[in-house]
Amino acid sequence: MEPILAFTIVMFIWTIGEFVSNKSKALISMMLIASLIFLVGFATDLLPHDLIQDSGLLGLGNAVIGVIIVHLGTMMSFKDLKLQWKTFVVGSLTVVLMTVILIFIGELIFDRNIAVAGTASITGGTLSILMVQEKVNEIQNAGGDLGILSSYLLAVFPLLILNLKNLVGFLFTANILKKEALRVKKQYRDGELIFFEQEVAENTTEAKESILPDFLRTPYGTLFLLGLTMYVSRFLSQLTNGTVNAFVIALLLGIILRHFRILKPNALSSTDSFGLLMISIMVIAFGPLADIVPADLLHLIGPIAFYLAAGLGIIFIASFFIGKKVGYSGSLSIAVGMTTLFGFPGTMVLTKEAAAAVGETEEEIAVIEQNILPIMITAGFSTITITSVITGGLIVGLMLG
């Protein structure tokens, strides 16, 4: 297929996914719709199996995964982590506990590779899945034995969990946040909280946030620095013989370089390239769908059901007790833990919807948002953006082949 036609078809599929997601107010994720279209299209031969390869996005995605991860690091500052330390503790410890428990139990029930793939997907996002798929390809190319599942099923397995966990997370968290919003409204009406005008510090400031000369603060200079940071991350990873994943190092370097004002906050925002780069790396995850036989999906029903149920149970128990220890209410604690199932922008959308549904005046809505939204936004970064990338980068090294 001609590259421009393949590219256009992929973009059309994303457009449909985005439309459905917007109409459902993010209840149905864009990734879920795109997955279903690709799966049905490949299975029925309505879409050519080399569609993603021919679109040119696959090569771009493989080249810029690290760039995106460094960018994610620049979205988080040490100041943010200090102000929201309780949220970070609840979110991060919940992810760590989930990782340890699910790896242990999953290996007993299934095998090591399913345990790693399932754990990485239920605790992380697209980047965690890409790390698993990269490791699967590495083992397959080396002629290794991947265990119970074939290579393409092991690559598709975490993608399916990702799509389903988003839906489950939205459904549960929407109701939990409404309960927390009711508690905040009661506190406000009882005089325990006050409304205050607040300028929320966004990561989109145009102020001079970098100590570098002007020519390195241009879009091209920024992309150069992000790429260079990822290259250094790979070099440092090689020094550990791959024990510490390059993506983990890239994320930490992103945070550090922002702190020392070498990279700007939300670095890619000034390059006008973030959307295309994100699509290119998300498309990578759909590659294995081209080879799947629908009947083979029956082999994944058990593992998927287990990780969704077990993950949900661990989140409820772990985040509740950890949150109580740091002084959060039960509902807020669980909501923070649930962000590991969907992350941003779901954290913002669900909080605003809960505030609008519970608040009876504009001021009440504002008070609810002021007391919940910063926590939920930070929670999404602490679980999906930071901790899951670190834990995912560590556990993929456990895969056998």
Secondary structure, DSSP 8 states (H G I E B T S, - for coil): --HHHHHHHHHHHHHHHHHHHHHTTTSS-HHHHHHHHHHHHHHTTSS-TTHHHHTSHHHHHHHHHHHHHHHHHTT--HHHHHHTHHHHHHHHHHHHHHHHHHHHHHHHHS-HHHHHHHHHHHH--HHHHHHHHHHHHHHHHTT----SS-HHHHHHHHHHHHHHHHHHHHHHHHHHHHHHHHHHHHHHHTTSS---------TT--S----S-GGGSSHHHHHHHHHHHHHHHHHHHHHTTTSS-HHHHHHHHHHHHHHTTSS-TTGGGGTT-HHHHHHHHHHHHHGGGGG--GGGGGGGHHHHHHHHHHHHHHHHHHHHHHHHHHT--HHHHHHHHHGGGT-TTHHHHHHHHHHHHH-SSHHHHHHHHHHHHHHHHHHHIIIIIIIHHHHHHHHGGG---
